[in-house]
């Protein structure tokens, strides 16, 4: 393969999406209009719109008629702040509704260098195949020699010189419902994309360096806005914590507030919990940066675990494949993480599923040798899930299906089929609402209320006041940022380091947020996002347009889920979180969901069943 130097410039976007029919091994070009770009931005937004126009409701997620859409945003390749990201949307085999996943790394930038803003995949190969893309040349390569290989081995065989690849492991090939897809050492983790690729006999998608370089349409403006954004990000307190300790920086404040999921969300803390904090891991495991490019946060770290240099487990892995299954030794959690990364499985869903099995075993609902704190059995269980061996075949379906089959629904810690992330909402009621209404299931990133309620401490976590307003605001904001497509972590710096917020005393800001959320939200200056978008794309976008686009994207995804049967009864939490306090909580708190949900529906323009009214659909042009 020749090392082709970029010889043409793309100013912003080419608005060209590669549509591939796997069944016929043919491909066509789909054009993205400027109007669609302004309405849906890119990334997740345009991906959802393309999926909405093509995917019939009711399709089995593992049927050949399911569609995978991979989209970049206008920032890919521009050198914008934390812009090494891309997004995928599809129907999830784990949840049965719309799945989405965002990923770091350089695949999106590499794809764009060939002149493609995205890929639409439909149909199914008859035998294992990999797709290789370089400029207008699309090759379908026999992947029978890659099939069955762990992800690192497959990546070595594919190679990394002038190319980046999306690769599934044995879990994806075996249709494990929470299997993921690797992009280098980053992962499209949630909702089971690996199984969708496996069902299509698609082992890998390889993007080879193309002939284009990416430049902003308005270079000087972009340079100015980019400089300011990076200054805000670098000096922000949360950014600095992530830079120093990785996402494990979240562990210490979560533990302090008794929100760490321990033994399947039975407890909120543990005597050994401090062992999995970022501070202790940094001290004991000689950590250093191992991050995406370009990035000014540097949350990705590597370190030495059991004598081997490997990725430092993310906070979610430390919580779900650690504390939630009774393990507090980072060396052991790193080993579990490594198995999941090799086989291609989401660590959050794997941990949530194992925790259910451990408790179900205690209660006599199933017969296994799994128990909280037993690391050897956990390693073996992860292997059996990936290979569909023994009871692993049942565990590969996730905790919702297990509880449907064997009982124990009240302690299956999932929403809409997606296992919950590592923040116990009995310690932060806004996060409880955010989990319940998140479009893809128990997702912490749809509306990361923990930031306000816990990390920053500017919203009282144990009141329902103002929570529906801020959940809605953050859902709209996050949907828009995910569609630019840049890292959500930039929001701390870009929104909190502006002059007005910095000069407002903490107690004043907190009082406003708690009592008059509309005024507090109006104070938030996120104008750097639309300014960066406009400078990169040449499309004029105001702050109002930006937030409205986020609302449009979120409501479209909700409508797609409604078309798959989602109703109010699905916008709930596991019974454990609604009716049982943590065993170590002296205040006996439970999540008061119903009152928040009613107000949230009204703010969103949904009817009492959670269905968007025609008025809001018309307003947003859906």
C-alpha positions in Angstrom: 0.0 0.0 0.0 1.5 3.3 -1.1 1.9 6.1 1.4 -0.2 8.8 -0.3 0.4 12.3 0.9 -2.6 14.6 1.0 -2.8 16.6 -2.2 -6.3 18.1 -1.9 -8.0 20.1 0.8 -11.4 19.6 2.2 -12.8 22.9 3.6 -15.0 21.7 6.4 -16.9 18.8 4.9 -17.5 17.2 1.6 -21.0 16.1 2.6 -20.5 12.8 1.0 -21.5 9.5 2.7 -20.5 6.1 1.4 -23.4 3.7 1.2 -22.4 0.0 1.0 -24.7 -2.9 0.3 -22.9 -5.9 1.8 -25.2 -8.4 0.2 -24.4 -7.3 -3.4 -20.9 -5.8 -2.6 -21.9 -2.6 -4.3 -21.6 1.0 -3.1 -23.1 4.4 -3.9 -22.6 8.0 -2.8 -25.2 9.8 -0.6 -25.1 13.6 -0.5 -25.8 15.6 2.7 -27.5 18.9 2.0 -26.5 22.2 3.7 -30.0 22.3 5.2 -29.7 18.9 6.7 -26.2 19.8 8.1 -27.6 22.9 9.8 -30.6 21.0 11.3 -28.6 17.9 12.5 -25.0 19.1 12.6 -23.2 15.8 11.9 -22.1 12.9 14.0 -25.0 11.4 15.9 -27.5 13.9 14.6 -27.1 13.2 10.9 -26.5 9.5 11.6 -29.9 9.3 13.3 -31.7 11.2 10.5 -30.2 8.9 7.9 -31.2 5.9 10.0 -34.7 7.2 10.5 -35.2 7.6 6.8 -34.0 4.0 6.0 -34.7 1.7 8.9 -38.2 0.2 9.2 -39.5 -0.2 12.8 -39.7 -3.7 14.1 -36.7 -5.1 12.3 -34.8 -7.7 14.3 -31.4 -6.0 15.3 -29.5 -9.1 14.1 -31.4 -9.3 10.8 -29.6 -8.4 7.6 -32.0 -5.4 7.2 -30.6 -3.7 10.3 -28.4 -0.7 9.3 -25.2 0.6 10.7 -24.3 4.3 10.2 -20.9 5.6 11.0 -20.6 9.4 11.0 -17.9 12.0 11.6 -18.6 15.6 12.5 -17.5 18.9 11.0 -14.6 19.1 13.5 -12.9 15.8 12.4 -9.4 16.5 11.0 -9.5 20.2 11.7 -7.4 20.0 14.9 -10.3 21.4 16.9 -10.5 20.8 20.7 -10.8 17.1 21.5 -12.1 16.4 18.0 -10.7 12.9 17.6 -14.1 11.3 17.7 -16.8 9.7 15.5 -20.3 8.3 16.1 -22.3 5.2 15.2 -26.1 4.6 15.3 -27.9 1.3 14.7 -30.7 -0.8 16.2 -29.4 -2.4 19.4 -29.5 -6.2 19.9 -29.2 -5.6 23.7 -32.1 -3.2 24.0 -34.2 -3.7 20.9 -34.3 0.1 20.4 -32.0 2.6 18.8 -28.4 2.1 19.8 -25.6 4.7 19.6 -22.0 4.8 20.5 -19.3 7.5 20.4 -15.6 6.7 20.1 -12.3 8.4 20.3 -9.3 7.7 18.1 -8.4 8.5 14.5 -10.7 6.3 12.5 -13.1 9.2 11.7 -10.2 11.5 10.7 -8.7 8.8 8.5 -12.1 8.1 6.9 -12.6 11.8 6.2 -9.1 11.9 4.5 -10.6 9.8 1.8 -13.4 12.3 1.2 -16.1 10.5 3.2 -18.0 12.1 6.0 -19.6 8.8 6.9 -20.6 5.2 6.0 -24.0 3.5 5.7 -23.9 -0.3 5.9 -26.8 -2.5 5.0 -27.2 -6.1 4.0 -25.0 -9.1 5.0 -22.0 -10.9 3.6 -22.3 -14.6 3.0 -18.8 -15.3 4.5 -16.5 -13.3 6.8 -15.3 -10.1 5.0 -13.4 -6.9 5.8 -14.0 -3.7 4.0 -11.1 -1.5 3.1 -11.7 2.1 2.1 -9.2 4.5 0.4 -10.5 7.5 -1.5 -13.0 6.1 -4.1 -11.6 2.6 -3.9 -13.7 0.2 -1.9 -12.3 -3.3 -1.5 -14.1 -6.4 0.0 -11.4 -8.6 1.4 -11.8 -12.2 2.6 -11.6 -12.2 6.4 -11.8 -16.0 7.0 -8.3 -15.9 8.4 -9.2 -13.1 10.8 -12.5 -14.7 12.0 -12.1 -16.2 15.5 -9.1 -14.0 16.4 -9.0 -11.8 19.4 -9.0 -8.1 18.6 -5.3 -7.4 19.2 -4.3 -10.3 17.0 -6.6 -9.2 14.3 -5.3 -5.6 14.5 -1.7 -6.8 14.1 -2.6 -8.8 11.0 -4.5 -5.9 9.5 -1.7 -3.5 10.3 -1.6 0.1 11.4 0.7 1.9 8.9 -1.4 4.7 7.3 -4.6 3.0 8.3 -7.1 2.7 11.1 -9.6 -0.1 11.6 -12.9 -0.9 13.4 -12.5 -4.5 14.5 -14.8 -7.0 16.3 -13.6 -9.9 18.5 -15.0 -13.4 19.1 -17.8 -11.9 21.2 -19.1 -9.9 18.2 -18.8 -13.0 16.0 -20.8 -15.0 18.5 -23.5 -12.3 18.7 -23.0 -11.5 22.4 -25.5 -8.8 22.8 -23.2 -6.4 24.6 -20.2 -7.0 22.3 -18.3 -3.9 21.2 -16.0 -2.7 18.4 -12.4 -1.6 18.8 -10.8 1.4 17.1 -7.2 1.1 18.1 -7.3 1.1 21.9 -10.6 2.9 22.0 -14.0 1.2 21.8 -17.5 1.7 20.5 -18.6 0.2 23.7 -22.3 0.3 24.4 -25.5 -1.3 22.9 -23.9 -4.2 21.1 -22.6 -2.9 17.8 -20.1 -5.8 17.7 -23.0 -8.3 17.4 -24.6 -6.3 14.6 -21.3 -6.4 12.7 -20.9 -10.1 13.5 -24.4 -10.8 12.2 -23.4 -9.3 8.9 -20.2 -11.3 8.8 -18.2 -8.1 8.9 -15.0 -8.5 10.8 -13.4 -5.1 10.2 -13.7 -1.8 8.4 -10.3 -0.4 7.4 -9.9 3.3 6.5 -6.6 3.9 4.7 -5.0 7.4 4.7 -6.5 9.2 1.7 -5.5 12.1 -0.5 -7.3 14.9 1.4 -6.4 17.1 4.2 -9.1 18.8 6.3 -9.1 22.6 6.9 -11.7 24.9 8.3 -13.6 27.1 5.9 -12.7 30.3 7.9 -9.2 29.5 9.1 -8.5 32.7 11.1 -11.8 32.6 12.9 -11.4 28.9 13.7 -7.8 29.4 15.0 -9.1 32.2 17.3 -12.0 30.1 18.7 -9.9 27.0 19.0 -7.3 28.8 21.0 -9.8 30.1 23.4 -11.6 26.8 23.8 -8.3 25.1 24.6 -7.4 27.8 27.1 -10.8 27.2 28.9 -10.4 23.5 28.8 -6.8 23.4 30.1 -7.5 25.7 33.1 -10.8 24.0 34.2 -10.7 22.1 37.5 -12.5 19.0 36.2 -10.3 18.9 33.1 -7.2 19.1 35.3 -8.5 16.2 37.4 -9.0 14.1 34.3 -5.6 15.0 33.0 -4.0 14.0 36.3 -5.9 10.8 37.2 -7.9 9.9 34.1 -11.6 9.2 34.4 -10.8 7.4 37.7 -10.7 10.9 39.1 -14.5 10.5 39.5 -14.0 7.7 42.0 -13.1 9.8 45.0 -16.0 12.2 45.0 -18.4 9.3 44.1 -17.1 7.3 47.1 -17.3 10.4 49.4 -21.0 10.8 48.5 -21.8 7.1 49.0 -22.7 6.5 45.3 -20.3 3.7 44.4 -22.2 0.6 43.2 -21.0 -2.2 45.4 -22.3 -5.8 45.2 -24.9 -5.1 42.5 -25.9 -1.7 43.9 -26.6 -3.1 47.4 -24.1 -0.7 49.1 -22.8 2.7 48.3 -19.3 2.3 49.8 -16.7 -0.2 51.0 -13.7 -0.2 53.3 -11.4 -1.0 50.3 -13.1 1.5 47.9 -10.2 4.0 48.1 -8.0 1.4 46.3 -9.7 2.1 43.0 -9.5 5.9 43.1 -7.4 7.7 40.5 -5.1 9.1 43.2 -4.1 5.6 44.5 -3.8 4.1 41.0 -1.5 6.9 39.9 0.7 6.4 42.9 0.8 2.6 42.7 0.8 1.9 39.0 3.2 4.5 37.4 0.6 6.0 35.1 1.3 8.1 32.0 -0.8 9.6 29.1 -2.2 7.3 26.4 -4.8 9.5 24.7 -6.6 10.5 21.6 -5.3 13.1 19.2 -6.0 16.0 19.2 -6.8 16.3 22.9 -6.2 18.9 25.5 -7.8 17.0 28.4 -5.6 13.8 28.2 -8.0 11.6 30.2 -6.6 8.4 28.6 -3.8 6.8 30.7 -1.7 3.7 30.7 0.1 2.1 33.7 1.8 -1.0 35.0 -0.5 -3.7 36.3 0.9 -7.1 37.4 4.1 -6.1 35.7 2.5 -5.3 32.4 2.0 -1.9 30.7 -1.7 -1.6 29.7 -4.6 0.8 29.7 -5.7 2.1 33.0 -9.3 1.0 33.4 -11.8 3.8 33.0 -13.9 4.8 36.0 -16.9 2.8 34.7 -14.8 -0.3 34.5 -13.4 0.2 38.0 -17.0 0.6 39.2 -18.9 -2.1 37.3 -16.2 -4.7 36.8 -14.7 -3.9 40.2 -16.7 -2.6 43.1 -20.1 -3.8 41.7 -18.8 -7.4 41.7 -16.9 -7.1 45.0 -13.4 -6.6 43.6 -11.2 -3.7 44.7 -7.8 -4.7 43.4 -6.9 -2.6 40.3 -4.6 -5.5 39.1 -7.5 -7.9 38.9 -9.8 -5.3 37.4 -7.2 -4.6 34.8 -7.1 -8.3 34.0 -11.0 -8.3 33.5 -10.7 -5.2 31.4 -8.0 -6.8 29.2 -10.2 -9.9 28.6 -13.1 -7.7 27.6 -10.9 -5.7 25.3 -9.5 -8.8 23.7 -12.8 -10.6 23.2 -14.7 -7.4 22.4 -17.2 -6.8 25.2 -18.6 -3.7 26.9 -17.2 -3.6 30.5 -20.3 -1.8 31.9 -22.8 -4.4 30.7 -20.4 -7.3 31.4 -20.1 -6.1 35.0 -23.8 -5.4 35.5 -24.7 -8.9 34.1 -22.1 -10.7 36.3 -23.4 -8.8 39.3 -27.0 -10.0 38.6 -25.8 -13.6 38.2 -23.9 -13.4 41.5 -26.9 -12.2 43.4 -29.2 -14.6 41.5 -26.8 -17.4 42.5 -27.0 -16.3 46.2 -30.8 -16.3 46.0 -31.0 -19.8 44.3 -32.5 -18.5 41.0 -29.5 -19.9 39.0 -26.8 -22.4 39.7 -23.3 -21.0 39.1 -20.0 -20.8 41.0 -20.0 -17.0 40.7 -19.9 -15.0 43.9 -19.0 -11.4 44.8 -15.2 -11.0 45.2 -14.1 -14.2 43.5 -11.7 -13.1 40.8 -10.8 -16.5 39.3 -14.4 -17.4 38.6 -14.9 -13.9 37.1 -12.1 -14.4 34.6 -13.5 -17.7 33.5 -17.0 -16.3 33.3 -16.0 -13.6 30.9 -14.3 -16.1 28.6 -17.5 -18.3 28.7 -19.6 -15.3 27.7 -17.5 -14.4 24.8 -17.4 -18.0 23.6 -21.0 -18.9 24.4 -19.9 -21.8 26.6 -22.2 -23.3 29.3 -24.1 -20.7 31.2 -22.2 -18.0 29.3 -24.7 -18.5 26.5 -27.4 -17.1 28.8 -25.2 -14.4 30.3 -24.4 -13.2 26.7 -28.0 -11.9 26.5 -27.5 -9.3 29.3 -29.2 -8.9 32.7 -32.7 -8.0 31.4 -33.1 -11.2 29.5 -31.6 -13.2 32.3 -34.1 -11.8 34.8 -37.0 -12.3 32.3 -36.0 -16.0 32.1 -35.0 -16.8 35.7 -36.7 -14.1 37.8 -35.0 -11.4 39.9 -36.1 -8.4 37.8 -36.0 -6.1 40.8 -32.2 -6.5 41.1 -31.4 -6.4 37.3 -29.8 -3.0 37.3 -30.7 -1.9 33.8 -33.1 0.5 32.0 -34.6 -0.4 28.7 -32.2 -3.4 28.6 -29.0 -1.3 29.0 -27.0 -2.0 32.2 -26.5 1.1 34.4 -23.2 3.0 34.7 -21.2 3.5 37.9 -23.3 6.2 39.7 -25.9 5.0 42.2 -28.8 7.5 41.7 -30.0 7.1 45.3 -27.2 9.5 45.9 -28.2 12.0 43.2 -31.9 12.2 42.2 -31.3 14.1 39.0 -29.1 11.3 37.7 -31.9 8.9 38.5 -34.2 10.9 36.2 -31.5 11.1 33.6 -31.0 7.3 33.6 -34.8 6.7 33.4 -35.4 8.9 30.4 -32.1 8.4 28.5 -32.9 7.3 24.9 -30.5 4.4 24.7 -31.2 3.1 28.3 -29.3 3.5 31.6 -26.8 5.9 30.0 -24.9 8.3 32.1 -23.8 10.5 29.2 -27.2 11.4 27.8 -27.4 13.9 30.7 -24.5 13.8 33.1 -26.2 15.2 36.1 -23.5 13.8 38.3 -21.4 16.8 37.2 -23.7 19.3 38.8 -24.9 17.2 41.7 -21.6 15.6 42.8 -18.4 16.7 41.1 -19.2 20.4 41.2 -21.6 20.4 44.1 -23.8 23.2 42.7 -27.1 21.3 42.8 -28.5 19.6 45.9 -28.4 15.9 45.0 -31.3 15.0 47.3 -34.1 17.2 46.0 -36.2 16.9 42.9 -36.3 20.7 42.5 -34.9 21.9 39.1 -33.8 18.4 38.1 -36.2 18.0 35.1 -35.1 21.4 33.7 -31.4 20.5 33.9 -31.9 17.0 32.5 -33.6 18.5 29.5 -30.9 21.2 29.0 -28.0 18.7 29.3 -29.7 16.2 26.9 -30.0 18.9 24.3 -26.5 20.2 24.9 -24.9 16.7 24.8 -26.8 15.7 21.7 -25.5 18.7 19.9 -21.9 18.3 21.1 -22.0 14.6 20.2 -23.1 15.7 16.7 -20.2 18.2 16.2 -18.5 15.4 17.0 -16.2 16.4 19.9 -15.6 15.1 23.4 -18.4 15.8 25.9 -15.7 16.4 28.5 -15.0 19.8 26.8 -18.3 21.1 28.2 -16.8 21.7 31.7 -14.2 24.1 30.3 -16.2 25.7 27.5 -19.2 26.4 29.6 -17.8 27.0 33.1 -14.7 29.1 32.3 -16.6 31.9 30.6 -16.5 35.3 32.3 -20.1 35.5 33.7 -20.0 32.0 35.3 -16.5 32.5 36.7 -17.4 35.8 38.3 -20.7 34.5 39.8 -20.1 33.4 43.4 -20.6 29.7 44.0 -23.5 30.2 46.4 -25.3 32.6 44.0 -24.9 30.2 41.1 -26.1 27.3 43.3 -29.1 29.3 44.5 -30.1 30.3 41.0 -29.7 26.7 39.7 -31.8 25.3 42.5 -34.6 27.8 42.5 -34.8 29.6 39.1 -33.2 27.1 36.6 -34.4 29.0 33.6 -32.3 32.0 34.6 -29.3 29.8 35.5 -29.5 28.1 32.1 -29.7 31.4 30.4 -26.4 32.4 32.0 -24.6 29.5 30.4 -22.5 30.7 27.5 -21.8 27.8 25.2 -21.3 30.1 22.1 -17.9 28.7 21.4 -19.5 25.5 20.1 -21.5 27.1 17.3 -18.7 29.5 16.6 -16.3 26.6 16.0 -19.0 24.8 13.9 -19.6 27.9 11.8 -15.9 28.6 11.3 -15.2 24.9 10.4 -18.2 24.4 8.1 -18.9 27.9 6.7 -22.5 27.4 7.8 -23.8 30.2 10.0 -25.1 28.7 13.3 -26.2 30.7 16.3 -26.3 29.5 19.9 -30.1 29.2 19.6 -29.7 27.1 16.4 -27.1 24.9 18.2 -29.3 24.1 21.2 -32.4 23.7 19.0 -30.5 21.2 16.9 -29.6 19.3 20.0 -33.3 19.2 21.0 -34.3 18.1 17.5 -31.7 15.3 17.6 -32.9 14.1 21.0 -36.6 14.2 20.1 -36.0 12.4 16.8 -34.2 9.6 18.7 -37.2 9.4 21.2 -39.6 9.2 18.3 -37.7 6.4 16.7 -37.8 4.5 20.1 -41.6 5.3 20.3 -41.9 3.7 16.9 -40.2 0.6 18.4 -42.8 0.5 21.3 -41.2 2.6 24.0 -43.7 4.1 26.4 -43.9 5.6 29.9 -43.6 2.2 31.6 -40.1 2.0 30.1 -38.9 5.3 31.5 -38.3 3.8 35.0 -35.5 2.5 37.2 -34.9 -0.9 38.7 -37.2 -1.6 41.6 -34.2 -1.8 43.9 -33.4 1.9 43.4 -37.1 3.0 43.8 -38.0 1.0 46.9 -34.8 -0.2 48.7 -32.2 2.1 50.3 -28.6 1.2 50.2 -27.8 -1.1 53.2 -25.1 1.4 54.4 -27.3 4.5 54.0 -28.5 5.8 57.4 -30.9 8.2 55.7 -32.6 5.4 53.8 -32.9 7.3 50.5 -34.7 6.1 47.4 -35.2 7.8 44.1 -38.4 9.8 43.9 -38.8 9.3 40.2 -42.5 9.8 39.5 -42.8 13.5 40.3 -39.7 14.4 38.3 -40.9 12.3 35.3 -44.2 14.1 35.1 -42.6 17.5 34.9 -40.0 16.3 32.5 -42.6 15.0 30.1 -44.4 18.4 30.2 -41.1 20.3 29.6 -40.3 17.9 26.7 -43.6 18.2 25.0 -44.5 14.5 25.5 -48.0 13.2 26.3 -48.7 11.2 29.5 -47.3 8.0 27.7 -44.1 9.7 26.8 -44.9 10.2 23.2 -43.9 13.5 21.6 -46.8 15.7 20.7 -47.3 16.7 17.1 -46.8 20.3 18.1 -43.2 19.7 19.2 -42.4 17.6 16.1 -43.8 20.3 13.9 -41.8 23.0 15.8 -38.6 21.1 15.3 -39.3 20.1 11.7 -39.3 16.4 12.3 
